[in-house]
């Protein structure tokens, strides 16, 4: 039985980030789970910069085989990227391709001084040389490819992690 | 070859070509508008480019003059990182007698991925699409950029995007389309889209000589009196009066047309106070629209142009991703 307490992990992630953020640190959540997580971290860490969000649909490397995501969201970067310290936030890190797409998109807004990656869970299975700086939990072994691990948010705002067959 | 299939859709029901809005399923229409929304944001970035069509070649094949449509297609393709090739047809092989399909075959041999086609003959883009299918080149996509009197689907789509942007939806609207519907591919695409999207009250407003005889069959109401037609509408869609129509017996003079059918502030006052005024361009000021209205607070004509880029990006990226 798969059991991970997303709320506890979220708190642990915020604590691990706290010594490394300043008033100037900017968070960018990746749609959709990463945005929920980033909202939570933004509040927990008392960050002053407005929260950014990115939908990587237009930068995915599987567009040529899978086509366009049917309902892409608007990316919103409400701060000046040039010279900023940015932490990209995602719920689950898997192949690293989403992170790469987010980096590519971010750089089309300007040249940040530094970019870090914060994730709730690392499920293994990386296909690119990408590693998170902040990670609340690493699974003991990589999840099989036919399984998906996703952050969910109930109407009251509680976060949970759900394992499903993809 | 399955002939019952909508020629715009592939066997999975996805958009393969964009030829007309007539008969295009509502969910595809809505999907294009949904996908266009985040593309509008690209214009605000430092790098106004997305990598979706990187390495693809888009051929702008304009057999009829156009500035706005060709330019916005070009900008859209370039913002998607495609290589854009504009064919200047007035100096091209067509003038030397090459057929349309021979031109297409030659461009296919140059590794074309997409054709954006404008042609004075209705059905030319359909002919190209059928030819590509028949010759097994279904990885190449066709976008109709206006064919004869038939259709101008991306104009219809950007008009729907504009309406949704300002009015939030379609189900409660009254829309008046004013002018030369008879010769207008824009009007046909607008009517098809408005009725598909569930606009309950679409009125076509114009003199009898400029309205198709059986236009009611498209699900619209006919008004031969502009004041009656504009009463309480939410959206006024003006059409360009094509000057060449003056030469026949269809119309008296431009001045007289303006007097009866031109959109003035006084006539616009009959519409709802928050009605928007649209025009596909190019405008004939003082013929179908008064300058005070064209430049007035209710006009969204330049927004149509801007939204047109995002809508064309959405169409091209949907096609190339299938």
Interface residues (C-beta under 8 A of the other chain):
Chain A: X55 X57 X58 X59 X63 X64 X66 X67 X68 X70 X71 X72 X73 X74 X75 X76 X104 X107 X108 X109 X110
Chain B: X14 X31 X34 X35 X37 X38 X39 X40 X41 X45 X46 X47 X49 X50 X51 X52 X317 X318 X321 X322
